[in-house]
Amino acid sequence: MHCEKFAGKIDSYKKIRKQKKLFGTFGFRSVVNEGIGAEKAKRVGASLAIYLGEGKTVAIGKDPRISSDMLEEALIDGLIENGCNALTLGIITPNTLSLEVGRQADAGVMITASHNPPEYNGIKCLSKRGMGFSPEEDLALEKIYFGDLKEGARKGKKIVDRGASDRYRDHIVRYITELFPVKPINIVVDGGGGSASTVTPETLERLGHKVIRFNCKYDGMFRERNPEPTDANLEKLKNLVRSENADMGVAHDGDGDRTAFIDEEGKFIQGDVTAAIIADHVLQQCKDREKKIAVTVAFSDIIEHVASTLGAEVVYTPVGEPYLAQAKVLCGAQVGLEEHGSVLLEWSREGPMLAGVMAGILSKESMSLSELVASYPRYHQIKDAKTMPTDTDTDTILDKLKAEIPQDYEKTSDMDGVRVDYSDGWFLVRASGTEPKVRVFSEAKTKERAKRLNRIAMEGLERAITTAEQG
């Protein structure tokens, strides 16, 4: 679908992406005491205070990484010294912060490195609406950050509120019970040692489900497993689902904004699939006459099937939560979906909410999770990546990529990297927003075709790199 208001901003977004020096796809993150530390966090706090103006309140959430406290204190100093109040909410999920910003603050900051390893941390800024800063807001904040900062004449104050997670649990229960019947099932929860470790199991128990907890204590070092809830990282959860005869398993990342699902047979379900299923069933009950789904250019074609059954339109965006939020604002999309399974029902990625919603869908449909998944078309995906030297000009390489692949495709898009669509599949090559990598996704209805498309993309990328190096 072509949403003029959003499409008209794509070229501007691409230019801003090249101009930005600090913020990436959504905030910035790096190894602590290398690319991020107390000084940088304090400077972000000061810049945000100057940007907002004296007397405003900034809500702060964090994940349980061992460096989060240090970054939070530095951020608070920068805010207070420049006239803003710092409302500290403790260890919470990003959507909890989003709701609290809309409820009682003028902006928000989440201290997290999301699914990255424990040595990383990062900072994400949220606007008054509770959504991630737009590219324009990022650029405006950067201009202050890299300018001559002067301490304000007025001091702000620190405010402590430890009730945000309780309010978020209440919010989830209200939302789910209004949409879905609640039939108790058995669920294994792997909290990842992150922000959702207590919220998800407690919310599911309030909904009447039997919960088996695993890795559900805060662990800033993520000793049990890598915080990214991928198929390879969830072997223990899969085994637990089988041994406990559970109906499903749920896993989160470090800050709880990613949710992965395991079916009753102990099989990992691709994130695109679970996100599409959730969007399908939420929108089935949406009363809006026009239904629109915002998805990133890396999302599976399963969404086209879902949209066709709903009579909905699909709005494609660059990869990243802030772009999905912008599409929701500009195009009126009811949901936003990311390829790794994240869903925006409101203004930021849900985490614990999705566990309760999926359980509600199973109750409504009287199906097992494997049966529910099997009721949708199957697509095969390959997700690959190539690590690049940190000083690589990836924009030049991607500009040359189209000339280095066979010209038998149906269409291409340079909205975010290079996406190439064929009659029977597609591939996407784009620069990572968080690591010095180029990511390569391919998808088709058969595994063999997905592998072939991956080879075409990777071989074209290698030739583009060589061409760029030669001049």
C-alpha positions, 0 to 999 in steps of 0.5 A: 500500500502507498501511504502518501504521508509516509512515503513522502518522508522516506527520502528525508529519512534516508538523508537524516540517517546519513547525517546522524552521528550518534543515534542509529535505527533507534537510540544508540548502543555500544560496549560500556566504557568504550562507545558508551559511558557515564560522560556520554549518558550525562551529555544525553541527559543535558541535551534532552533537558535543553531540548525539552526546556526547563521544568519538564519531566523525563521518565527513566526506565532501565533493564537489569544490566550491571551498567544500567545503574551507572548510566542512569545516575549520569543521565539524571545528573545531566537532566537535573543540572539543566532544569528537568525533573528525572522520574525514575521507574526502576527496572521495567519493560519499554512498553511500561515506560511508554505508557508512563511517559504518556501518563505523567512525563514529557519524554522518556529514556530507556537505558538498555541494549535490548538483545545485545550481550551483557557488555553492551548498553544503550539509550533510547529516547521517547517523545511525549506520546510514548513513541520513539523519537522520530528521525527529525527529533534525533537530529535536533537532539544531536545538534544540541549534544554536539554543541556547546552545552552550558549548565542551566540556571534552574535545577530539576529534581529526582522523583521515584515511582516504583508502581509502574510495573503494577500498572502495566500488569493491570493494563495487560489484564484489561486489554486481554480480557476485553478481547479474548476468552481466558481458558487456563493453559500451561505456559513455560516462561523464560524471562531471559534474566531481563526486565520482563522476568517478573512481569510476564509470569505474574501477568499470566498467573493473574489471567489464570494460567499455570506458569512454570518459571525458568530464568525469571530472576534479574541477571545483569550478566545473562548467565543462563543464555545469550539475551537474544531469544533465537532458536539456537539460544532457547534449547533449555526452554524447548526441553522444558516445554516438552518435559512439562507437557506445556501448551507453549513456551515464551521467551524474552530478551534483555529489556523484554521487548522481544517475545519468542514462542515455542509450540507444545512440541518444543519447536521454535516459531519464526517471529514473523509468523507469531507477529502476523498471527497476533495482528490477524486476531487483534484486527479481526476484532478491530472496529475501524472500517479501514484496517492497515498494518505497518511492517518493515521491509524485512517482514515475511510475505505471510503478512500479505496473506493475512492482509488479504483475508482481513481486507487490510492494507500493508504499509512498508517501512524501513527497519526500526520501531520509530518508523513503524510508530511514524507509520501508525501516526501518519497512515493510521495503521492499527498495528506495527510489526517487526521481522523478529516478532515484535508487535506495536499495539500502541506506541512501542514494542510489546513484550509480556502483553504478547504472551497473554494475547497468544494464550487468548488466541489459543483459547478463542480458537480451541487450537494447539499452537502448532495447529494455529501456525499450520493454519497459515501459509508456510514460508522459508527464511534465511537470515544471514550477515556479513561482518564489515570493517568499522570504517566501511562505506556501506552506502556505496556498497549497497548503491552498487549492489543492484548492478551486481545481481541478475536482472530477472527480478520483478521489482526493487526497493531502496527504502532501507538497503536493497530489497529485491522481489521475484515472483517466488520470493525476495531478498533484502540486504541492509546495513545493521543499525546496531552492529558493523554488519550487513544483514542479508535476509531471503525468503521463498515458499521452498527452502531450496529457493530461499537458499538460492536467493541467499546465494544470489544476494551474498555473491552480489554483495561480494562483487559490490564490495570488490567494485567499491574497493576498486574505486 
